[in-house]
Amino acid sequence: MSHRAAAVASEAIRLALINKRFSAADVRAGVDDAPSRQTVSRVLAQLEADGWLARRDKEPRTWLAGDLAREHGEGGFSIDSSDLFG
């Protein structure tokens, strides 16, 4: 079973952590067997709502690191498995 939405989230966060501005098309290009544009848009919107991504008013189709990505990007990023599985 493929977890394409998770792959989209991972790719978007990776792009944000390397301080790169990117589009939904960039995310899709970085994911094997990418889901639909609508799914990518929904995942990016959720990451924005959660604080991982942000958009500039002048460039609404361009994503960049949100507060959480910037916070975790300083000094490296790691996730404890308990963060994911409780």
C-alpha positions in Angstrom: 0.0 0.0 0.0 1.3 3.4 -0.9 1.0 6.4 1.4 1.2 9.1 -1.2 -0.3 11.8 1.0 2.5 11.1 3.5 5.0 11.3 0.7 3.6 14.6 -0.3 3.9 16.0 3.3 7.4 14.7 3.6 8.5 16.2 0.3 6.9 19.6 1.2 8.5 19.7 4.6 11.9 18.7 3.1 11.7 21.5 0.6 10.7 23.9 3.4 13.5 22.8 5.6 16.1 23.5 2.9 14.7 27.0 2.7 13.4 26.6 -0.8 10.3 28.3 -2.1 8.3 25.8 -4.1 5.0 25.1 -5.8 2.6 22.2 -5.7 4.0 21.1 -9.0 7.5 20.9 -7.4 6.1 18.7 -4.7 4.4 16.4 -7.2 7.6 16.1 -9.2 9.5 15.0 -6.1 7.1 12.2 -5.2 7.0 8.8 -6.9 3.5 7.9 -8.1 2.2 11.3 -7.0 -1.4 11.7 -6.1 -3.8 14.1 -7.8 -3.2 17.9 -7.8 -6.3 18.2 -5.5 -4.7 15.8 -3.0 -1.4 17.7 -3.1 -3.3 21.0 -2.6 -5.2 19.5 0.4 -2.0 18.3 2.0 -0.3 21.6 1.5 -3.2 23.5 2.9 -3.2 21.2 6.0 0.5 21.7 6.5 -0.1 25.5 6.3 -2.9 25.3 8.9 -0.6 23.3 11.1 2.2 25.9 10.8 4.6 23.9 8.7 4.2 25.9 5.6 3.3 29.5 4.7 2.5 31.5 1.6 3.3 35.0 0.7 0.4 37.3 -0.2 2.1 38.4 -3.5 2.9 34.8 -4.5 -0.2 32.7 -3.4 0.9 29.7 -5.4 4.4 29.7 -3.8 5.0 27.9 -0.5 7.8 28.4 2.0 8.7 27.3 5.5 6.2 28.1 8.2 7.0 28.7 11.8 7.3 25.0 12.7 9.6 24.3 9.8 11.8 27.2 10.7 11.8 26.2 14.3 12.7 22.6 13.6 15.2 23.5 10.8 17.5 25.3 13.3 20.0 22.8 14.5 18.6 19.9 12.6 15.3 18.1 12.5 14.4 14.9 14.2 11.2 13.2 15.2 10.8 10.8 18.1 8.7 7.8 17.1 6.4 8.5 20.1 5.5 11.8 18.3 4.1 9.7 15.5 2.7 6.7 17.3 1.8 8.0 20.8 
